[in-house]
């Protein structure tokens, strides 16, 4: 295991992170839509309001955390028949009536928590780390931290006389984390951890250039639906990690050809009302590929509700009714028509990598696209789906002992979990 994970602490990743602004469960779905664009992974932590006045300790803070609300959750909720009938009412519903409580998705940790321990938490399903903000640092990690306050730190202690020679677990008491600012927290996501990791690739050699298959990072336990199935079937059992459902077509030889995906990161910052209608009324294939060439305009609704994303169509101060279009969901960047559905791929195109892609390449893909996952395809066929690589798979790969690097079976038989309609 790379020493970079042993000698760094969670506080090393919080430099420059803004203070947490809590989003309360009493807020409306519409408010969540407006706020979710500022949070990573297309999701937002939900909190209960404080019931007391005074200093709040870590345990009390943890108990107020409700769960994580994603863009996938929002679209799935708005796609319900009762919500489609009265969209204004649906947007005003409190988040507390929609979010699925799961207190285990976030953990409050001390800034001096070892990074390797934080990675273990995330591998077990924790998606956010809440870290008290601090203004000073003491202890072992100081000499391993590249930059604080814009300059390099120097370790004034002699290695032979300092506590830096103690075993790692001896240095991680609350007193080593410096001066903690009361009631001031910042939130670390798994994306933050990956950004740190990609900056330390040299210390992880030879893992970065090793293929994801050799590292065992390909997850064959993904969710998928047939392109001919109703798109709403993707919401029957919302996957947790990654929050994504592949839309596939079966080939004559029994393989899965990926057409697109329905996921939280693809629905992030979309037109939620248009996406909800499409999810409820279109097939999965139409949802990800577009409908302009094969659906009559008579079957498409007019929307006059102001888009919560801020992209409303206003004419002289009034809302302008507009026909539903796959482009209005926010997936498709090409506004020209060439008589082919391929023009509509745009943002709906799934992010894919090869079976033999290196870990460094997959990391770069995920971070550059701000994606929570990458779909894995065969080397000789970009459309044949093999599996998926998500945050948890990456974290498991970079902390795995080299002796456990065993290539996975390339056979696609039995891969994936089909969501039944």
Buried (B, 14 or more C-beta within 10 A) or exposed (E): EBEBBBBBBBBBBBEEBEEBEBBBBEBBBBBBBEBBEEBBBBBBBBBBEBEEEEEBEBEBBBEBBBBBBBBBBBBBBBBBEEBBEEBEEBBEBBBBEBBBEBEEBBBBBBBBBBBBBBBBBBBEEBBBBBBBBBEEBBBBBBBBBEEBEEEEBEEEBEEEEBEBEEEBEEBBEEEBBBEBEEEEBBBBBBBBBBEBBBEBBEBBEEBBEBBBBBBBBBBBEBBBBBBEBBBBBBBBEBBBBBBBBBBBBEEEEEBBBBBBBBBBBBBBBBBBBBBBBBBBBBBBBBBBBBBBEEBEEEEBEEBEBBBBBEEBBEEEEEBEEBEBBBBBBBBBEEEEEEEEBEBBBBBBBBBBBBBBBBBBBBBBBBBEEEBBBBBBBBEEEEBBBBBBBBBBBBBBBBBBEEEEBEEBEEEBEEBBEBBEE
